[in-house]
Amino acid sequence: MARLIVMGGGVSGHTAATFAKKWLGNEHEVVVVTPNSQWNWIPSNIWVGVGQMQKKDVVFPLAPVYKKAGIDYRQAKALFIHPEGNDKDATPYITIEYTDEERKGERETITYDYLINATGPKLNFDATPGLGDGNGNLGKHTVSVCTADHAVHASLELKKTFEKAKNGERQKILIGTGHGLCTCQGAAFEYLFNIDHEANKAGVRDMVDIKWITNESVLGDFGMGGLHMKVGGYIVSSKLFTESLHAERDVPWINGAHVNKVEEGKVHYELLDGSTGTEEFDFAMLIPPFAGVGLQAYDKEGNDITEKVFAPNGFMKVDADYTPKPYEEWKASDWPRVYQNPDYKNMFAVGIAFAPPHTISKPAKSPNGTPITPTPPRTGMPAGITGKAVAHSVCDLIQNGENAHLHEASMAEMGAACVASAGKGLLDGKAAAMTVYPVVPDYDKYPATGRDPEYTYGELGLAGHWIKHILHHMFIYKAKLKPGWTLIPE
């Protein structure tokens, strides 16, 4: 009997574990190690953050689902990986620390035959002074929609802001990224326009000044170097598309910004041209940068090999080309295909947990040497697709031997769909429904824009909102392993 350990229970980890267990059956073990007791459909946190959904609408307990599936669930945090075992036993193992109330703080080692790292990101609030509290948590000056609990808090604070506006106090709202190396501009983008929508519904939009601050060099970059998409039969740049959304809603912006300090009611930032500025706010939601969760690795003698297994940002190295090279020399082929660690063939990393070989957006620094470049997105569809592909590979390795074919899911050959909400409502909701192919541009195959214009398009409207609402229910249904769950695509 082989044992697969999946570290992480988010989109990629949950996908990998549930498919692996279905394919392996009871002949082999699947163990999930995650510090969370609940699964969270993160794309809908923005609706919780404006009071249009409750926390219970976006989470559900993991234990019953894993029990039904026959998966060994450990509510714990993975701390150390020992891919060579130790000097007495060559069996690889991990060290975990339980986070549930019954066993909190207790440590245990678990051996494995195969390991999938799907730990996702550490929300690195402390990278920006004042954005965090100094202990790695959200600080007191801003709100967040990165977790369901954060979104609940954001909703309460937003309600207070709207009440002040109703009472005649003009309010300043600032939404965007809280560091020069942030990713997930999409979540902030959605939250921005949902606040605009809710302010209109509440009748306070004329008393609320909403501003966007972003590390993107131009609007619509989204960490993907921007894109050219088909809109209404015409090829339109995402820059023009996004600027139009802002202009139509009277939302000014500050782009190319590295927020370097947050104080009560004020952010300090540096721009790509080296200039600095401040922006005051009454309510602010700034996405933090991501980092690896802090896993450490040791060889059989107990020597620290973390730098061998992980990139400097804490994400696991896989079959990518990490050779430093000028931006003009980066290729789509640099990106991983099977997500296998190059030194330990029984270890894989999926979703946000794998280290990208380089940014997709053109790297930029201010004259002061401050990097201000969005990091590559690996959430949503790519997380689910890579999780399923790696699960398939591991199952084949277990069932067919070490020479089994590994399944490929390169982001340079993968399309993705994104439905970005611009306001929730059955009849007045809106969303920008966008598709992109491939996620990582391939200028050898598509010299003009790096992407296929036939499969890269966008549309804003009510239909997009209905699609996003349907996807909310569909993916929670799938994650709960309801009948027919395997038929729902990633």
N, C-alpha and C positions, 0 to 999 in steps of 0.2 A: 504494500500500500504506500503510495506517494503522498506527500503533504505539500500543498501550496498555501503559502501565507500571502495574503493581500493586506498591505499596510495602507489604511485609508478607506473610508466608506462614503466618499462623495460620488459625483457622477462617474468618474473613470473607475474608481475602486469598486463601487457597487455593481457597475456593469461587468467588470472583469470577474468578480467573485460569483455573481449569480449565473452568468453564462458558463463559467468553468464548472460550477457544481452541477448544472444541468447536463453538461456534456460528459463529465466524469462519473456521475452517479455516486453510488455508495461504495464503490470499489476504492475510492481515494478521498482524502480529506481536503477540505477547503476551510481555511481559518481566516477570519477578518479581524484585524486589530485596528480599532479606531477609538479615539478619545471621546467621540460623540455618542450620545444615547439616541439621538434623533437624526433622521435624514432630512435635509433641507433642499427644497427646489429653489435655489438661489436666484434665478432670473425673476421670480415673483416677489422678492424682497422689496423691490422698489415700490410695489403696490401696497405692501405693509407699511412702508415708510411714509406714505401719504394718506394712510387711514382707509384705503379702499379694500384691504384684506386684513384678516387677523393672523396672528402667528400660527394658530391651529390650521389655517388654510394652506400653509406652505411647509409644514413639517409633519412627520409621523415617526413613531418609535421603531427602531431597527430590530430589537430583540425578537418580536413575534414573527417578523418577516424572515429572519435568518433561521429561526427555529423551524418554521414551515419548510424552508428550503433545505434543511439539513446541514447548514453552515455553522461551524464553530465560531461563535461571536465573542470577542473579548473587548470589553469597553476599557481600553487602555491606550497609552501613548507609547509608540516604539521609540526607544532611546538609542540602542547600539546594534550594529550589524557585525556579525563575526562570520564572514563568508568562507573562511578556511577552518572554522571550528576553533579548537584550541590545541595545545601541545599534547593533550591526552586523547583527544577524539577529533577526527577530521570532519565530523558532521557539522555543516553550517547551522548557525542559530542566531536568533535575535533576542535582545533583552527588552522587556516591556515593563511599563509601570501603570498599574490600574488607576482609573479615574472615577470608577463608580463608588457610591457611598459605602458599600459593604467592604470593599478591598482597597480603598483609596490609599495610594502611596506604596502598596505592596509591589515588589518586583518579582519577575519570573523570566526564565529563559524558555524559548520554544524552538525546537529544531525544525528545519525545513529541507525540502528537496528543491523547491522552486520558490522564488520570492518576487512579488510584484510591488513596486513602490508606487503608491497612488496617494501619497500623503497630502498632496495639494500644497498650498503656500502657507507660510507664516505671514500674517498681516503685520507688516513691519512698521507699525505706527511710530515707534521711537526713532525711525530714520530722520524724522523731521521734529525738532524740538517743539513741544507744545501740541503736536498732533497726537502724540502718545503721552502716557502718564509716567514714563520712566521705568515701568515694569512690563512693557510690551503690550499694554492694553490701550484702548481708545482714551484720549485725554478728555478734559472737561470742557474744552472750548468749542469743539465741533461735534457733529453727529456722523453716523456711518450707516450704510445699508448692506454691509458685507456679511452680516449674520442676521438671523431672524430676530434675535434679541436686540441687536443694534437697530434694526428697522423699527421695532416697537418703540424704542426710545426716540428715534428720529421723528416718528409720527406724533408723539406727545409734544415734542419741542416745536414742531411745525404748527401744530394746533395753537400753541401759545402765541406764536408769531402772527398767525392769522387773526387771533383775537385782538392783539395789539393794533393791527392794521384796521380792524373794524372800529376800534376806539379812537381812530384818528392819528395814530402814531405811524409815520412812514417807516417801513422796514426794508433793510438791505439784506438780500439773500445771495450767498456766494456758493456756487456748486462747481466741482471739477476734481482735479488731481492735486494731491498734497505733496508731491515730490517730483523731481525732474526725471526719474526713471520709472514712473508708474506705468502699469498696464490697466486693462479693464476700464478704458475711457467710456466704453459702451454703457456700463451700469450707471455712471455719473450722468452721461448723456440722456438716458431714459429718465433718471430721477429729475433732472433739470426741467424737462418738458412736461413731466407729470405734475411738478409743482406749479408751473405756469398754468396748466389745465385746471388744477384744483383751485388756484387763486382766482381764476375767472369764474368758476362755479360758485365760489364763496363770496363773490362780489367785491373782492379786495385787490384785484390786479392793479388798479390805478394807484393803490397805496403801497405797492410792493415793487422795489427795484431788484430785478434778478440779473445776475452777471455770471458768466462762465469763465473759469480759469483753467488752462490746460497746458501740459508739457508738449503737446503736438506743435510742430513748427507751423502747420496750417490746420485749419479746421477740416475734419473729415479724414484725418490721417489714420486714426483708430489703431495705431501700432502696426498697421499693415502697409505703410508707405502710401496710403491713400489708394483710390481705385477709380477706374473709369467704368461707368455702368450705363446700361441702357435704361432710359427713363422716357416713357411716352414715345418710343421709337427713335429717340436721339441718344447719342453717347454723351454723357454728362460726367464731369469730374465730381467725386465725392466732396471736394472742397466747395464747389459751387452749390451743390445740393444742400450741404450742411449750413453754409453761410445764408442760404435762402431761408432755411428753417429758423435760424436765429433772427434774421432781419424781419421776417413776417411776424414774429412773436415779441419783437422789441427786447431782445436779449443780447446786449453787447458782450464782447469777449476779450480776454487777454490770452494770447497764445504764445508758445515758446517760453513757458514760465516754469521755473523751479521754485516751489514754495520752500523756503529754508527756515522759517520760524512762524509759529502760530502763538498769538497772545489772545487774551480775552477781547473779542470784538475786532481783531486785526490780524491780517497775514502779511508777512514780509516775503518778497519774491525777487528773483533775479531773472532777467530775460536773456535770450540768446545773443543780443548785441552787447551784453555786459552791464547794461543799466539795471538799476534796482528800483523797487517801488513798494508801496503798501496799499492794501485794500481793506476798508472797514466793512464789518458785517454785523448783523443782528442774529443771523442764522446761517450756518455753513455746513456743508457736507463735502468733505474732501477724501477721495479714495487714497488709501495708503499704498506704498510700494510693496511688492511681494518679495519674499526671500524663501529659501528652503527652510524646513521646519527645525533644522539643527541636528539631524541624525549624524552619528559618528560611526566610523568603521574601524575595525581592528583586525590584524592578521593573527595567525595561530600562536605567535609568540607574545601577543598583546601589544604590539607596536601600532601606533595610530596611523591608519592609512586613509583617513578621511579625504585628504587632498587627492588621493589616487582615484577614489570612487566618486567623489563629488566635485563639481565646479566651484569656483570661489563664491558664487551666489548661493551655494547650498543645495542646488538641484543636482540630481544624479546624472552622471555621464552615460551616454548610450552610443549607438553606432552612428554618430554624426562626425563631421570633420570640424574639429575645434582649432584647427591651425589658424593663428592670427593672420589676417590678410586685409588688404585695402577693400573698402566697400565695393569698388568697381569690379573686384575679382570674386566676390561672393557668388555662389551658384545655388540653384535649387537643389542640386545633387549633394550639397553640404548637409542637408537635413536628414534626420534618421528615417529609416524605413521599417525596422523591426523592433526598435526600442530596447535592444539587448545591451547590457553592460559589456564593454569590450574585454574586460579582464576576468569577469565572473559570468560565465555563460548561462548560469541558472538564475540570474537576476535581471529584472526588467524594470523600466519606469514609464509611467503613462500620465496623460493629462499634464497638469502644471508641474508635476514632480520631475519631469525630464528636463535636462539642461539644453536650451536651444543653442545652436552653434553661433548665432549672431542675431542682431536685431533685423527686422524686416524693413523698418523705416530707416532712412539714411541717418547714420549717427551724427550728432552735432554737439559741440561744446561752445560755451560762452568764451569770450576772450580771457576770462579768469580761470579757464580750465574746468568749469563746471559742466558735466554731461547733462544734457537736456534732450532726451530721446525716449519715446515710448518703447517699452519692451514688448516682445511678441505675445499676442494672446494665444492661449492654448485651452480655453474653456469651451463650454457648449458642445457643439457637434464634434470637434476634434478630440475632446476628452472622452466622449462616449465611443467614438470610432476606434481610437487607439486602445482603449480599455478592452473592447471586444476582440480586436485583432490579436493583442498579446495573450488574452485568455485562450484564444484558438491555438496560438503557437504553443503555449505551455501544455495544453491538453494533448496536442499531437506529440510533443516531446515525451510526455508521460506514457502515452499509449503506444507510440510507434518507435521510441528510442531517440537517442541524441542526434541522429542524422535526419530527423524529421524536417520537413519544409517549414520555414517560419513565414507567417503571414505578414504582408506588408501594408502599411498605412501611412505613407509619406504625406506630410502636409503640403508638399510641393506637387502632389498629384491628387489632392483631396479637395472637393468642393465643400462649402459650408453655407448654411442659411442662417440668417439672423433676423429676428423680428424685434425691432426696437420700439417700445411703447412711447407714444407722445401724449398719452392721456387715456384714462380708463372710463368707459361708458358704453352702455349697450347701443345707443344711437349716436352718441357724440364722441366716442372714443376714436383714437387714431394711432396708427403705428406705421413705422417705415419697415417694410418687408424687403430684405436685401439678400441676394445670393452672390457668392464670390467663388470663382474657379480659375486657378487653384488658390488656396489660402496664401501660400508662399509664392510670390510671382516667379515665373519662369521666362526670362527674357530671351533665352535661346529658342524656345518654342513659340512665344508670343512677343516678338521684338518691339511692337509698338507700346504696349502697356503692361506686359508681363502676364496678362490674364486673357482668357477667352471672352470676348464681348458678348457672345451668344449666351453665355451662362453666368454673366455678371450683370445683374440688373437690380433696380430698386423701384419701389412704388410706395407712396404715402397715402393712407386713407383708412376708412372704417373697416374695410375687409381685412387689412393687416392686423387691426386690433382683435377682430374675431379669431383670426388665426392664432394670435398669441394666447388668447384666453383658452382656446381649444387645446393648444400645446401644453398649457399649465396642467389641465386635467389629465391629458393623455400621458404625460411623462410621470406624473405622480401615480397614475394607474399602473404604468409599466414598472416603476420602481417598487411597488407593493406586490409585484409578481402575480397580478390578477390574471384570470384566464385569457390566453392569447397574447401575453406580454411580449413574447419573443417576436411577434409579427410587427411590433411597433419599431420603426427604424431609429437609429441613434441620432 
